[in-house]
Amino acid sequence: MRSFKSIWLLVGVFFFGIVWVVWAATWVGFWGGQSLYPGTERYEKGRWEKPPICYEFLDTAAKSWTDLERQVARAAIREWHLRLGTLRESTDPQCVGRESDIVLLWAADDFFQDDDFNRDGMRLWLSGAAAAYIPIRVAPPLNWEPCPDLQRANKLNRCSVAVFRVRELQHWFVDPTPESDEEFDLQMVSLCGVPKKLLKAKPGGPAFSKQDFYTLVLHEFGHALGLIHSGGCDRNLFTPSPPTDPKDDDGSVMWEGVLRERREFPHETPAPHLSWSERRHLTESDEMFLFGPGGLYCPDLTVRTLNVKATGPTHGLWTLIVDASVQNVGNIPAGPFAVTVTRNDQLILEKEFESLEPGASKRILATEIVGAGLHLIAIRVDSRDQVTECDEGNNVASRLVRLGE
């Protein structure tokens, strides 16, 4: 009977860990950018749709943010920003006057409890956590709602919140030099059967036997951006692994870690928390679901308009005027890239751009003197394939013009 209960408990906690979704004006879909569960196919991939993504440090009765804590958190968030280019703090002019998308705050022990606060028969598992991300809403068909659960218990007045535990303050390593890793040694370890380098705290140093605040901010902010746990060695996001098996650690920031208390396996031997006496930076495993075709965040260059006008003839020749625009319909900046205009596969114009912000467009003008006949005018954006896009199939538009016949 105990084994049967443990199996169901593992299944329940596993589902809880990977199926939160934010459902709001600027956030759609299944949290983590996947739509593979039965009943969730109609949901778009989870992501913030309208840049910039604004985040805020909120002081609470439990604790106010210190300057050092803000400095460390900003340094961690900057790792995501360098890849996305759309993250802004609430004090930024682009975010002033609008509600923040993501809030970071501290909470006391009574927030981190295992309880069914709204008595709907679905228990919230938080007691073993040093930090947690609470999204706005969970995707059907699971019908698990941690956000309203905590709101009804008067523990939160809003969601899309990364919460850090005040009780753990004496155990946190809040790095006074977050832009460098001098408190850690780069060690070669075996992760998923592959030799990899990992930053381990120097024995006796300030980060030793403490939880690295930088790493956990990086991890929880990844959840806020839409990522679920990495899936471990098999990279399968939907197969649970033994909760205390460090051999499943793939070295990524978004690895689920091995938190015995949250998994509720009292008969197991606990293993270290993610970020305990170590620091992690973003890896390819963390980024694989963020960028590129099918990713959560990607530029998408397309030809928005293409108009071709002919004037003449003068002495049997026409002037073709090509007036077009290209647009980034993705949700992060694109660049650099090139645009070409051709007539019957012959180059008329090539123009280079350093970047293009989400939603922005650029005008393309080209002219050529031509004779009578059929003329196929084509415009291709990202003609050198410099940009990895959400959709690589919408880069070309063409018009066929017949003159003098």
C-alpha positions as CSV (number, residue, x, y, z in Angstrom):
1,M,0.0,0.0,0.0
2,R,2.8,2.4,0.9
3,S,4.5,1.7,-2.5
4,F,1.2,2.3,-4.3
5,K,0.7,5.7,-2.6
6,S,4.3,6.7,-3.3
7,I,3.8,6.0,-7.0
8,W,0.6,8.2,-7.1
9,L,2.4,10.8,-5.1
10,L,5.3,10.9,-7.5
11,V,2.9,11.2,-10.5
12,G,1.0,14.0,-8.8
13,V,4.1,16.0,-7.9
14,F,5.6,15.4,-11.3
15,F,2.5,16.8,-13.0
16,F,2.5,19.7,-10.6
17,G,6.1,20.5,-11.4
18,I,5.7,20.8,-15.2
19,V,2.2,21.9,-16.2
20,W,1.7,25.3,-14.7
21,V,0.6,27.8,-17.4
22,V,0.2,31.5,-17.4
23,W,-3.1,32.7,-19.0
24,A,-3.2,36.5,-19.2
25,A,-3.3,39.3,-21.7
26,T,0.4,39.0,-22.5
27,W,1.0,35.4,-21.7
28,V,-0.6,32.4,-23.4
29,G,-0.2,28.7,-23.3
30,F,1.2,25.7,-21.5
31,W,3.9,26.7,-19.1
32,G,7.3,25.5,-20.4
33,G,6.4,26.0,-24.1
34,Q,5.3,22.4,-24.6
35,S,1.9,21.2,-25.9
36,L,2.4,17.5,-25.7
37,Y,-0.1,16.5,-22.9
38,P,-3.5,15.2,-24.0
39,G,-6.0,18.0,-23.9
40,T,-3.5,20.9,-24.2
41,E,-2.9,20.8,-27.9
42,R,-5.1,23.9,-28.5
43,Y,-2.9,26.0,-26.2
44,E,-0.2,28.0,-27.8
45,K,3.4,27.7,-26.6
46,G,3.9,29.5,-23.3
47,R,5.7,32.8,-23.6
48,W,5.5,36.5,-23.0
49,E,4.1,37.9,-26.3
50,K,4.7,41.6,-26.1
51,P,8.2,42.9,-25.4
52,P,9.6,44.2,-23.2
53,I,9.2,41.7,-20.4
54,C,9.2,43.8,-17.3
55,Y,10.3,42.5,-13.9
56,E,10.1,44.1,-10.4
57,F,11.7,43.7,-7.0
58,L,8.9,44.0,-4.5
59,D,9.5,44.7,-0.8
60,T,7.2,42.8,1.6
61,A,6.5,42.6,5.3
62,A,8.7,39.5,5.4
63,K,11.7,41.3,4.0
64,S,12.9,44.2,1.9
65,W,15.5,43.8,-0.8
66,T,19.0,44.9,0.0
67,D,21.1,46.6,-2.6
68,L,23.4,43.6,-2.7
69,E,20.6,41.2,-3.3
70,R,19.2,43.3,-6.1
71,Q,22.7,43.5,-7.6
72,V,23.1,39.7,-7.6
73,A,19.6,39.1,-9.0
74,R,20.1,41.6,-11.8
75,A,23.4,39.9,-12.7
76,A,21.6,36.5,-13.0
77,I,18.7,38.0,-15.0
78,R,21.2,39.6,-17.3
79,E,22.2,36.1,-18.5
80,W,18.7,35.6,-19.8
81,H,18.6,39.2,-21.1
82,L,21.7,38.7,-23.2
83,R,19.9,35.9,-25.0
84,L,16.5,37.5,-25.2
85,G,17.2,41.2,-25.4
86,T,13.8,42.1,-24.1
87,L,14.1,42.1,-20.2
88,R,13.6,45.4,-18.5
89,E,13.4,46.3,-14.8
90,S,10.3,48.2,-13.7
91,T,12.2,51.4,-13.4
92,D,13.1,51.4,-17.1
93,P,11.2,54.0,-19.1
94,Q,9.7,51.2,-21.3
95,C,8.1,49.6,-18.1
96,V,7.1,52.7,-16.1
97,G,3.3,53.0,-15.9
98,R,2.5,49.3,-16.7
99,E,2.1,46.3,-14.4
100,S,5.2,44.2,-14.2
101,D,5.1,40.8,-15.9
102,I,7.3,39.1,-13.3
103,V,7.7,40.0,-9.6
104,L,10.5,38.9,-7.3
105,L,9.9,38.9,-3.5
106,W,10.9,37.4,-0.2
107,A,8.5,35.3,1.9
108,A,8.6,33.9,5.4
109,D,8.4,30.2,6.4
110,D,4.6,30.1,6.6
111,F,4.4,30.6,2.8
112,F,6.5,27.5,2.2
113,Q,4.0,24.9,3.4
114,D,2.5,21.7,2.1
115,D,-1.2,22.3,2.3
116,D,-4.5,22.2,0.4
117,F,-5.3,25.9,1.2
118,N,-8.6,26.0,-0.7
119,R,-9.6,22.4,0.2
120,D,-10.0,21.3,-3.4
121,G,-8.3,18.0,-2.8
122,M,-5.1,19.1,-4.5
123,R,-2.2,19.7,-2.2
124,L,0.5,22.3,-2.7
125,W,4.1,21.1,-2.1
126,L,6.4,23.9,-1.0
127,S,7.9,22.9,2.4
128,G,11.3,21.8,1.0
129,A,11.8,24.8,-1.3
130,A,14.2,27.6,-0.8
131,A,12.5,29.4,-3.8
132,A,9.5,28.8,-6.0
133,Y,7.8,30.4,-9.1
134,I,4.0,30.7,-8.9
135,P,2.4,31.2,-12.3
136,I,-0.9,32.7,-13.0
137,R,-2.9,29.7,-14.1
138,V,-2.5,26.0,-14.8
139,A,-3.4,24.4,-18.1
140,P,-6.3,22.0,-18.4
141,P,-7.0,19.1,-18.0
142,L,-5.2,19.0,-14.7
143,N,-7.2,21.8,-13.1
144,W,-4.6,22.6,-10.5
145,E,-4.5,26.2,-9.5
146,P,-1.7,27.1,-7.1
147,C,-2.1,30.8,-7.7
148,P,-5.8,31.2,-6.5
149,D,-4.9,28.6,-3.8
150,L,-2.3,30.9,-2.3
151,Q,-4.5,34.0,-2.9
152,R,-7.4,32.5,-1.0
153,A,-5.0,31.8,1.9
154,N,-3.9,35.4,1.8
155,K,-0.4,34.4,1.0
156,L,-0.2,36.3,-2.4
157,N,-2.2,39.1,-3.9
158,R,-0.9,38.4,-7.4
159,C,0.9,35.7,-9.3
160,S,3.7,35.3,-11.8
161,V,5.9,35.7,-8.8
162,A,9.3,34.3,-8.0
163,V,9.4,33.8,-4.2
164,F,12.6,33.4,-2.1
165,R,12.6,32.1,1.4
166,V,13.7,34.4,4.3
167,R,14.4,31.5,6.6
168,E,17.2,30.4,4.3
169,L,19.0,33.8,4.6
170,Q,21.8,32.4,6.8
171,H,22.3,29.7,4.2
172,W,22.3,31.9,1.1
173,F,25.5,32.9,-0.6
174,V,24.8,36.4,-1.9
175,D,27.8,37.1,-4.0
176,P,29.4,40.6,-3.5
177,T,31.0,40.1,-6.9
178,P,28.3,38.4,-9.0
179,E,29.9,39.2,-12.3
180,S,32.8,36.8,-11.5
181,D,33.1,33.3,-10.0
182,E,36.2,33.5,-8.0
183,E,34.6,31.8,-5.0
184,F,34.2,28.6,-7.1
185,D,36.6,26.2,-8.7
186,L,36.0,24.8,-12.2
187,Q,35.9,21.0,-11.7
188,M,35.6,18.2,-14.2
189,V,32.7,16.0,-13.2
190,S,30.7,13.2,-14.9
191,L,27.1,14.3,-15.7
192,C,24.8,11.9,-17.5
193,G,27.9,9.8,-18.3
194,V,29.7,12.7,-20.0
195,P,32.6,14.7,-18.6
196,K,31.5,18.3,-18.0
197,K,32.9,21.3,-16.1
198,L,30.9,22.5,-13.1
199,L,31.6,25.4,-10.7
200,K,32.1,24.0,-7.2
201,A,32.5,26.2,-4.1
202,K,36.0,26.4,-2.7
203,P,36.2,24.4,0.5
204,G,36.1,26.8,3.5
205,G,35.2,29.7,1.2
206,P,32.2,32.0,1.5
207,A,30.1,30.0,-0.9
208,F,30.9,26.6,0.7
209,S,27.9,24.7,2.2
210,K,25.6,27.5,1.2
211,Q,23.0,27.9,-1.5
212,D,24.1,30.2,-4.3
213,F,21.5,32.9,-4.6
214,Y,22.6,33.8,-8.1
215,T,21.9,30.3,-9.4
216,L,18.5,30.1,-7.9
217,V,17.4,33.5,-9.3
218,L,18.6,32.2,-12.7
219,H,16.6,29.0,-12.2
220,E,13.3,30.6,-11.0
221,F,13.5,33.4,-13.7
222,G,13.8,30.6,-16.3
223,H,10.5,29.3,-15.0
224,A,9.0,32.8,-15.2
225,L,10.1,33.0,-18.9
226,G,8.3,29.7,-19.6
227,L,10.8,26.9,-19.1
228,I,10.1,23.7,-17.2
229,H,12.8,21.5,-15.8
230,S,15.3,20.2,-18.3
231,G,14.3,16.5,-18.2
232,G,17.7,15.3,-16.9
233,C,19.9,12.9,-18.8
234,D,17.3,11.7,-21.3
235,R,16.1,15.3,-21.9
236,N,12.6,14.0,-21.9
237,L,10.5,16.6,-20.1
238,F,7.8,14.1,-19.4
239,T,9.5,11.2,-17.7
240,P,10.2,11.5,-14.0
241,S,13.5,10.3,-12.6
242,P,14.4,9.1,-9.1
243,P,14.3,12.2,-6.9
244,T,17.5,11.5,-5.1
245,D,19.5,10.2,-8.1
246,P,22.3,12.8,-8.8
247,K,23.2,10.7,-11.9
248,D,20.3,12.3,-13.6
249,D,21.9,15.8,-13.3
250,D,22.6,17.2,-16.7
251,G,24.4,20.2,-15.4
252,S,21.9,22.8,-16.6
253,V,20.4,25.6,-14.7
254,M,16.9,24.2,-15.3
255,W,17.7,20.8,-14.0
256,E,15.0,19.9,-11.5
257,G,17.4,19.2,-8.7
258,V,16.9,16.6,-6.0
259,L,14.7,18.0,-3.3
260,R,13.6,15.2,-1.0
261,E,11.1,17.4,1.0
262,R,9.2,18.6,-2.1
263,R,9.1,15.1,-3.5
264,E,7.9,13.7,-0.1
265,F,10.1,10.6,0.0
266,P,11.0,10.3,3.7
267,H,12.4,6.8,3.2
268,E,15.0,8.1,0.6
269,T,18.4,9.6,1.4
270,P,18.3,13.3,0.7
271,A,20.7,14.7,-1.8
272,P,21.9,18.4,-2.2
273,H,19.6,21.1,-3.5
274,L,20.3,22.6,-6.9
275,S,22.9,25.4,-6.3
276,W,24.2,24.0,-3.0
277,S,27.9,24.8,-2.8
278,E,27.9,25.4,-6.6
279,R,27.2,27.9,-9.3
280,R,25.6,27.3,-12.6
281,H,25.4,29.4,-15.8
282,L,23.1,28.9,-18.7
283,T,23.8,25.9,-21.0
284,E,22.7,24.7,-24.3
285,S,20.2,22.4,-22.5
286,D,18.6,25.5,-20.9
287,E,18.4,27.3,-24.2
288,M,17.1,24.5,-26.4
289,F,13.4,25.3,-25.8
290,L,13.9,29.0,-25.7
291,F,15.3,29.7,-29.2
292,G,15.1,28.5,-32.7
293,P,12.4,26.9,-34.7
294,G,9.6,26.0,-32.4
295,G,11.2,27.9,-29.5
296,L,9.5,30.1,-27.0
297,Y,11.5,33.2,-28.0
298,C,12.7,33.9,-31.5
299,P,12.8,36.5,-34.1
300,D,10.7,36.0,-37.2
301,L,11.5,38.0,-40.3
302,T,8.9,38.2,-43.0
303,V,8.0,40.4,-46.0
304,R,5.2,42.6,-44.8
305,T,4.3,44.4,-48.1
306,L,5.5,44.2,-51.7
307,N,4.3,46.6,-54.4
308,V,5.7,46.8,-57.9
309,K,4.9,49.8,-60.2
310,A,6.0,50.3,-63.8
311,T,6.3,53.7,-65.5
312,G,6.8,54.2,-69.2
313,P,7.5,53.1,-71.7
314,T,10.2,55.6,-72.9
315,H,12.0,54.5,-76.0
316,G,10.7,51.0,-75.4
317,L,11.9,50.8,-71.8
318,W,10.0,50.8,-68.5
319,T,11.1,51.9,-65.0
320,L,10.2,49.2,-62.4
321,I,9.8,50.6,-58.9
322,V,9.8,48.1,-56.1
323,D,8.4,49.4,-52.8
324,A,8.4,46.8,-50.0
325,S,8.7,46.4,-46.3
326,V,10.1,43.7,-44.0
327,Q,9.0,43.1,-40.4
328,N,10.1,41.2,-37.4
329,V,6.9,39.5,-36.3
330,G,8.8,37.5,-33.6
331,N,9.1,38.4,-29.9
332,I,12.9,39.1,-29.7
333,P,15.2,41.3,-31.7
334,A,16.6,40.0,-35.0
335,G,20.0,40.9,-36.5
336,P,22.2,41.3,-38.3
337,F,20.5,40.2,-41.6
338,A,20.4,41.0,-45.3
339,V,17.5,41.6,-47.7
340,T,17.7,41.1,-51.5
341,V,15.5,42.2,-54.3
342,T,15.8,40.2,-57.6
343,R,14.2,40.3,-61.0
344,N,14.1,36.9,-62.8
345,D,16.7,35.7,-60.3
346,Q,19.1,38.6,-61.1
347,L,20.1,40.8,-58.2
348,I,18.7,44.3,-58.2
349,L,19.5,45.3,-54.6
350,E,21.1,43.9,-51.5
351,K,20.7,45.8,-48.2
352,E,22.1,45.0,-44.8
353,F,20.6,45.7,-41.4
354,E,22.2,45.5,-38.0
355,S,19.0,44.6,-36.1
356,L,15.2,44.8,-36.1
357,E,13.2,45.0,-32.9
358,P,10.0,42.9,-32.4
359,G,7.1,44.4,-34.3
360,A,9.4,46.9,-36.1
361,S,9.6,47.1,-39.9
362,K,12.0,48.5,-42.5
363,R,11.2,49.9,-45.9
364,I,13.0,48.7,-49.1
365,L,13.1,50.7,-52.3
366,A,14.6,49.5,-55.6
367,T,14.4,50.6,-59.2
368,E,15.5,49.1,-62.5
369,I,15.1,49.9,-66.2
370,V,13.7,46.9,-68.1
371,G,12.3,46.0,-71.5
372,A,9.1,44.3,-72.5
373,G,8.3,40.8,-71.2
374,L,7.6,38.9,-68.1
375,H,9.4,40.0,-64.9
376,L,9.3,38.0,-61.7
377,I,10.2,40.4,-58.8
378,A,11.2,38.6,-55.6
379,I,12.2,40.0,-52.2
380,R,14.0,37.7,-49.7
381,V,14.6,38.7,-46.1
382,D,17.5,37.1,-44.2
383,S,18.9,36.1,-47.6
384,R,22.2,34.9,-46.0
385,D,20.5,32.8,-43.4
386,Q,22.1,34.7,-40.5
387,V,19.1,34.6,-38.2
388,T,17.5,31.5,-36.6
389,E,13.8,32.3,-36.8
390,C,10.5,31.0,-35.4
391,D,9.4,30.3,-39.0
392,E,12.0,29.9,-41.7
393,G,9.3,29.5,-44.4
394,N,7.9,33.1,-44.6
395,N,11.0,35.0,-45.9
396,V,10.1,35.4,-49.5
397,A,7.4,37.3,-51.5
398,S,7.1,37.8,-55.2
399,R,5.1,39.6,-57.9
400,L,4.9,38.8,-61.6
401,V,4.7,41.8,-63.9
402,R,4.0,41.7,-67.7
403,L,5.1,44.7,-69.8
404,G,4.6,45.6,-73.4
405,E,2.7,42.4,-74.5
